[in-house]
Amino acid sequence: MHQAREASGPGQRPGRLLAPLGIALAGLLGRSAVDKLLALRAGAAGVVAWGQMSSLLDLVVGVVAAGIGSGLAVLAAGSDGPRRAALLRSALRLGGTLSAAVAALLCGVAAGPLPWAAAIGLPRDDLVLGGVAGVALSLGSLAGSYWLGVQRLRLQLLLALLGAGVGVLAAALAPGGPPAQAQQALQGLPVVRWLAGAQALLSLAVAAWTLRAVPRAPPAVAVARGELLRYLPAGLALGLLGPASMLAARALTAQGLSWQAAASLQALWRVSDWVTSIAASVLSVLYLPRFGRAWGTPRWPQELRAAARAVLPASALAFVVLLLLRRPVFEALYGGGFVPGAGATALFFAGSLLRVLAWVPLFALYAQGRARAIAVGELASLPLFAALLAAGAARAGLAWIGAAWMLSYAAYAGLNLLLLRAATPPRP
């Protein structure tokens, strides 16, 4: 604990930023390589189908990671060894149970009469696979949250590189060639199943290794369970609403325009990730533990300002550069058929910058343990975006979809800031 405080001091900040940047870049390079392989091997069908499967996995994982996982990172940052062990084992039990319940519900829904392939672009078998693989991924994500809380950043970087390598190998070695037309995404693609299975196996291995590396917990597991359950409402809101909204957004775009348009939308998200994922990594890896230690102390406003300065100017500059290099960037990462218009790209990048702005108060709310406020704020982000698409933006073109994205995250940033200002600091 003492070392963690020293490491986050002003003199150490440049070095401390290298680890979260490396973790984010490892994930981004892996995702971009997988998307490029999907575009080459399966065209727009592969890009959209993997995007839908990723959101399906997030639907199971997010309920755990956004709630119990974030709570584990915050609480472990301020705990000693025995209490950390109790937190980890409690989180794995709670997370495994919760993700299994979500997966069982998903499998039950998949057995219903609705034509899922036509509705969201994934057949029933893929829905079941996504539920089962999501349970394994949930356990791996909790292991990652633990190592984040104890600030083992080099280990997290190694795990990120390993995950990227496994994804690229699965995409390259999966059987099957390019489909005859984009609509074949509705029939399911072997490469999507290989990717989900490979990630699930790796997550199980990471969770098992973490359990062996951490000493057995003392009898205080019940106390740790109660502390983690305070973060459950945030997980239910962010974990369910966000991925479900992404699934709906791609499906609405495909139905209102085409699967090619949905693939361009997916490409916009992925290119934006090169900025937003780095910002999120800096905030979660570096500033979330610092927020947790600073809440209720005179350092609290200083940490908030430092976090904003660390991510906002750099993100704005990066989005401007990506906009200027729009055509070569999209052609290099995906291909000529995936390049969106300049207006749609500008609107979407503006909304993504507002998304980064909204994350500063969001992580501060996590540090305060205000799960209900987080759940309320979540309604103004991806759910609002999906609602605007359902209201007609999905049929009006990518520029209108970009405008809906920007409006949603303007509302999200404003609401999170209001919720943060309403907090009452704890007594010393």
C-alpha positions in Angstrom: 0.0 0.0 0.0 2.8 2.4 0.9 4.6 1.5 -2.4 1.5 2.1 -4.4 1.1 5.6 -2.9 4.7 6.5 -3.7 4.5 5.2 -7.2 1.6 7.4 -8.0 3.4 10.6 -7.0 4.0 13.4 -9.4 7.6 12.5 -10.0 6.6 9.0 -11.1 3.7 9.9 -13.4 5.4 9.6 -16.8 6.7 6.1 -16.1 3.4 5.1 -14.6 1.6 6.1 -17.8 3.6 3.7 -19.9 2.0 0.6 -18.5 -1.6 1.6 -19.1 -0.7 2.8 -22.6 1.0 -0.5 -23.3 -2.0 -2.5 -22.0 -4.3 -0.5 -24.2 -2.1 -0.7 -27.3 -1.8 -4.5 -26.9 -5.5 -4.9 -26.9 -6.0 -2.4 -29.8 -3.3 -4.0 -32.0 -4.9 -7.4 -31.3 -8.4 -6.2 -32.2 -7.3 -4.4 -35.3 -5.4 -7.5 -36.5 -8.4 -9.7 -35.9 -10.7 -7.3 -37.7 -8.4 -7.1 -40.7 -8.3 -10.9 -40.9 -12.1 -11.0 -40.6 -12.4 -8.4 -43.4 -10.1 -10.3 -45.7 -11.5 -13.7 -44.9 -15.2 -13.0 -44.5 -15.8 -9.4 -45.6 -18.5 -7.2 -44.0 -20.2 -10.4 -42.8 -17.3 -11.3 -40.6 -16.7 -7.8 -39.2 -20.4 -7.4 -38.2 -20.8 -11.0 -36.9 -17.8 -10.7 -34.6 -19.0 -7.3 -33.5 -22.4 -8.9 -32.5 -20.7 -11.8 -30.8 -18.4 -9.4 -28.9 -21.4 -7.5 -27.6 -23.1 -10.8 -26.7 -20.0 -11.8 -24.7 -20.0 -8.3 -23.1 -23.6 -8.9 -22.1 -22.5 -11.8 -19.9 -19.1 -10.4 -18.9 -20.2 -6.8 -18.4 -22.7 -7.6 -15.6 -19.7 -8.9 -13.6 -16.8 -6.7 -14.8 -18.6 -3.3 -14.6 -19.9 -4.0 -11.1 -18.1 -6.6 -9.0 -14.9 -6.3 -11.1 -14.7 -2.5 -10.7 -15.5 -2.9 -7.0 -12.7 -5.5 -6.6 -10.2 -3.2 -8.2 -11.1 -0.2 -6.0 -11.3 -2.3 -2.7 -8.1 -4.3 -3.4 -6.2 -1.0 -4.0 -6.8 0.0 -0.3 -6.4 -3.5 1.3 -3.7 -5.7 2.8 -2.8 -9.2 1.6 -5.4 -11.3 3.5 -8.2 -9.0 2.8 -7.3 -8.9 -0.9 -7.4 -12.7 -0.9 -10.9 -12.6 0.6 -12.1 -10.1 -1.9 -10.7 -12.1 -4.9 -12.4 -15.3 -3.8 -15.7 -13.6 -3.0 -15.6 -11.8 -6.4 -15.0 -15.1 -8.2 -17.9 -16.8 -6.4 -20.3 -13.9 -7.0 -19.1 -13.3 -10.5 -19.3 -16.9 -11.5 -22.8 -17.3 -10.1 -24.1 -14.1 -11.7 -22.6 -14.7 -15.1 -23.9 -18.3 -15.1 -27.4 -16.9 -14.4 -27.2 -14.4 -17.3 -25.9 -17.2 -19.6 -28.7 -19.5 -18.6 -31.2 -16.8 -19.3 -29.6 -16.1 -22.6 -29.7 -19.8 -23.6 -33.4 -19.9 -22.6 -34.1 -16.9 -24.8 -32.2 -18.5 -27.7 -34.5 -21.5 -27.5 -37.5 -19.3 -28.2 -39.3 -18.9 -31.5 -37.8 -15.6 -32.5 -35.7 -15.8 -35.7 -32.5 -14.6 -34.1 -30.3 -14.7 -37.2 -32.6 -12.3 -39.0 -33.0 -10.1 -35.9 -29.4 -9.6 -34.8 -27.2 -11.4 -37.3 -26.4 -14.4 -35.0 -28.0 -17.9 -35.2 -29.2 -19.7 -32.1 -26.0 -21.8 -31.7 -23.9 -18.7 -31.5 -26.2 -17.3 -28.8 -25.7 -20.4 -26.7 -21.9 -20.3 -27.3 -21.7 -16.7 -26.4 -23.5 -17.4 -23.1 -21.2 -20.3 -22.2 -18.0 -18.5 -23.3 -19.1 -15.4 -21.4 -19.0 -17.2 -18.1 -15.3 -18.2 -18.6 -14.5 -14.6 -19.8 -16.2 -13.2 -16.6 -13.8 -15.2 -14.4 -10.8 -14.0 -16.4 -11.9 -10.4 -16.2 -12.2 -10.7 -12.4 -8.6 -12.0 -12.3 -7.6 -9.0 -14.3 -9.5 -6.6 -11.9 -7.6 -8.1 -9.0 -4.2 -7.5 -10.6 -5.3 -4.0 -11.5 -6.2 -3.3 -7.9 -2.8 -4.6 -6.6 -1.1 -2.6 -9.4 0.7 -5.5 -11.0 0.8 -3.6 -14.3 3.6 -5.6 -16.0 1.6 -8.7 -15.4 -1.5 -7.1 -16.9 0.5 -6.0 -20.0 1.7 -9.6 -20.4 -1.9 -10.9 -20.2 -3.0 -8.3 -22.7 -0.3 -9.4 -25.2 -1.2 -13.0 -24.6 -4.9 -12.3 -25.3 -4.1 -10.4 -28.4 -1.9 -13.2 -29.7 -4.5 -15.9 -29.0 -7.2 -13.9 -30.8 -5.0 -13.4 -33.9 -4.1 -17.1 -34.0 -7.8 -18.1 -33.7 -8.8 -15.7 -36.5 -6.0 -16.9 -38.8 -6.4 -20.7 -38.2 -10.2 -21.0 -38.1 -11.6 -23.0 -41.0 -13.8 -21.5 -43.8 -13.2 -18.9 -46.6 -14.9 -15.7 -47.5 -18.7 -15.8 -47.9 -20.4 -15.2 -51.3 -22.3 -12.2 -49.9 -22.6 -10.2 -46.7 -25.9 -11.7 -45.8 -24.2 -15.1 -45.1 -23.4 -13.6 -41.7 -26.9 -14.7 -40.8 -25.8 -18.3 -41.2 -23.0 -18.1 -38.7 -19.3 -18.2 -39.3 -16.7 -20.7 -38.0 -14.1 -18.0 -37.4 -16.5 -16.2 -34.9 -16.9 -19.4 -32.9 -13.2 -20.1 -32.9 -12.5 -16.6 -31.6 -15.1 -16.9 -28.8 -13.8 -20.4 -27.8 -10.1 -19.3 -27.8 -10.8 -16.3 -25.5 -12.9 -18.4 -23.1 -10.1 -21.0 -22.7 -7.5 -18.4 -22.1 -9.7 -16.7 -19.5 -10.2 -19.9 -17.6 -6.5 -20.5 -17.5 -5.8 -17.0 -16.2 -8.5 -17.3 -13.5 -7.1 -20.7 -12.4 -3.5 -19.4 -12.3 -4.6 -16.3 -10.3 -6.3 -18.5 -7.7 -3.1 -20.5 -7.2 -0.9 -17.4 -7.0 -3.0 -15.7 -4.3 -3.0 -17.2 -0.7 -6.1 -18.8 0.7 -8.6 -16.3 2.1 -9.2 -15.9 5.9 -12.7 -16.3 7.4 -13.7 -12.7 6.5 -15.2 -13.7 3.1 -18.7 -12.7 4.1 -17.6 -9.1 4.8 -15.8 -8.9 1.5 -19.0 -10.3 -0.3 -21.1 -7.5 1.3 -18.7 -4.8 0.1 -18.6 -6.2 -3.4 -22.4 -6.4 -3.6 -22.6 -2.6 -3.3 -21.3 -2.4 -6.9 -23.9 -4.8 -8.3 -26.4 -2.2 -9.4 -23.7 -0.5 -11.5 -22.9 -3.9 -13.1 -26.5 -4.7 -13.9 -26.9 -1.3 -15.5 -23.7 -1.0 -17.5 -23.3 -4.7 -18.1 -26.8 -5.3 -19.5 -27.8 -2.0 -21.0 -24.6 -1.2 -22.8 -24.0 -4.5 -24.7 -27.7 -4.9 -25.4 -27.7 -1.4 -26.9 -24.7 -2.2 -29.1 -26.4 -5.4 -30.4 -29.5 -3.4 -31.2 -27.6 -0.5 -32.8 -25.9 -2.8 -35.3 -29.1 -4.7 -36.0 -31.1 -1.5 -36.5 -28.4 -0.1 -38.8 -28.4 -3.3 -40.9 -32.2 -3.4 -41.1 -32.5 0.3 -41.8 -29.6 0.6 -44.3 -27.6 -2.6 -45.0 -25.1 -5.0 -43.4 -22.3 -3.1 -45.2 -23.5 0.1 -43.4 -23.4 -1.8 -40.1 -19.9 -2.9 -40.9 -18.9 0.7 -41.5 -20.5 1.6 -38.2 -18.4 -1.2 -36.6 -15.3 0.2 -38.2 -16.0 3.7 -36.8 -16.3 2.2 -33.3 -13.1 0.2 -33.7 -11.1 3.2 -35.1 -12.4 5.4 -32.2 -11.3 2.7 -29.8 -7.7 3.6 -30.7 -8.4 6.8 -28.7 -11.1 5.8 -26.2 -9.5 2.5 -25.1 -6.2 4.3 -24.3 -8.1 6.9 -22.4 -10.1 4.2 -20.5 -6.9 2.3 -19.8 -5.2 5.4 -18.3 -8.3 6.2 -16.2 -8.9 2.6 -15.0 -5.3 1.4 -14.5 -3.8 4.6 -13.2 -6.5 6.9 -11.8 -9.2 4.6 -10.5 -7.0 3.3 -7.6 -5.9 6.9 -7.0 -9.5 8.1 -6.9 -10.3 5.3 -4.4 -7.5 6.5 -2.1 -8.2 10.2 -2.5 -12.0 10.3 -2.0 -12.8 12.2 1.2 -9.3 13.8 1.3 -8.0 17.2 0.2 -6.4 15.5 -2.8 -9.8 14.6 -4.4 -10.3 17.7 -6.7 -6.6 17.6 -7.6 -6.9 14.0 -8.8 -10.0 14.8 -10.8 -8.2 17.6 -12.6 -5.1 15.5 -13.2 -7.2 12.8 -14.8 -9.0 15.2 -17.1 -5.7 16.8 -18.1 -4.2 13.3 -18.8 -6.9 12.2 -21.2 -8.9 15.0 -22.7 -6.3 17.2 -24.7 -4.5 14.1 -26.0 -7.8 12.5 -27.1 -9.0 15.6 -28.9 -5.7 15.9 -30.8 -5.8 12.2 -31.7 -9.3 12.4 -33.1 -8.4 15.4 -35.2 -5.4 13.5 -36.7 -7.6 10.5 -37.4 -10.2 12.7 -39.1 -7.5 14.2 -41.3 -6.2 10.7 -42.2 -9.6 9.2 -42.4 -9.3 7.5 -45.8 -5.8 5.9 -45.4 -6.6 4.8 -41.8 -9.9 3.0 -42.7 -8.4 1.5 -45.9 -5.4 0.2 -44.0 -7.4 -1.3 -41.1 -10.4 -2.6 -43.0 -10.4 -1.9 -46.8 -11.9 0.6 -49.3 -15.5 -0.6 -48.8 -15.4 0.4 -45.1 -14.5 4.1 -45.4 -17.3 6.3 -44.0 -18.1 9.9 -45.1 -16.2 12.9 -43.6 -19.3 14.3 -41.9 -20.3 11.0 -40.3 -16.8 10.5 -39.1 -16.5 14.0 -37.6 -19.8 13.6 -35.7 -18.8 10.2 -34.5 -15.4 11.3 -33.3 -16.9 14.3 -31.5 -19.3 12.0 -29.7 -16.4 9.7 -28.8 -14.5 12.6 -27.3 -17.6 13.5 -25.2 -17.5 9.8 -24.2 -14.0 10.2 -22.8 -15.1 13.4 -21.0 -18.0 11.4 -19.4 -15.6 8.7 -18.1 -13.7 11.0 -15.8 -16.8 11.6 -13.5 -17.8 8.0 -14.1 -14.6 6.5 -12.6 -14.9 9.1 -9.8 -18.4 7.7 -9.1 -16.9 4.2 -9.0 -14.4 5.4 -6.4 -17.2 6.8 -4.3 -19.0 3.5 -4.5 -22.2 5.2 -5.9 -23.5 2.3 -7.9 -27.1 3.7 -8.1 -25.8 7.0 -9.5 -23.8 5.1 -12.1 -26.9 3.1 -13.1 -28.9 6.2 -13.5 -26.3 7.9 -15.7 -25.9 4.8 -17.9 -29.4 5.4 -19.3 -28.2 8.5 -21.1 -25.4 6.7 -23.0 -25.7 3.7 -25.2 -29.4 3.1 -24.4 -30.2 6.6 -25.5 -28.2 6.0 -28.7 -30.1 2.9 -29.5 -33.4 4.6 -28.8 -32.5 7.4 -31.2 -31.6 4.8 -33.9 -34.9 3.0 -33.3 -36.7 6.4 -33.7 -35.4 6.8 -37.2 -31.7 7.7 -37.2 -30.7 4.2 -38.3 -32.7 4.7 -41.6 -31.4 8.2 -42.3 -27.8 7.4 -43.0 -24.4 7.2 -41.2 -24.3 11.0 -40.6 -27.5 10.9 -38.7 -26.2 7.9 -36.7 -23.1 9.9 -35.9 -25.3 12.8 -34.7 -27.2 10.5 -32.5 -23.9 9.2 -31.0 -22.7 12.7 -30.3 -26.1 13.8 -28.7 -26.1 10.7 -26.5 -22.7 11.2 -25.1 -23.2 14.9 -24.6 -26.2 14.0 -22.4 -24.1 11.2 -20.6 -21.2 13.6 -19.8 -23.6 16.3 -18.5 -25.5 13.8 -16.3 -22.4 12.2 -14.9 -20.9 15.6 -13.9 -24.2 16.6 -12.2 -24.2 13.3 -10.3 -20.6 13.7 -9.2 -21.2 17.2 -7.9 -24.1 15.9 -5.8 -21.9 13.7 -3.7 -21.3 14.3 0.0 -17.7 13.6 1.1 -17.3 11.2 4.0 -16.2 12.5 7.3 -12.5 12.2 8.1 
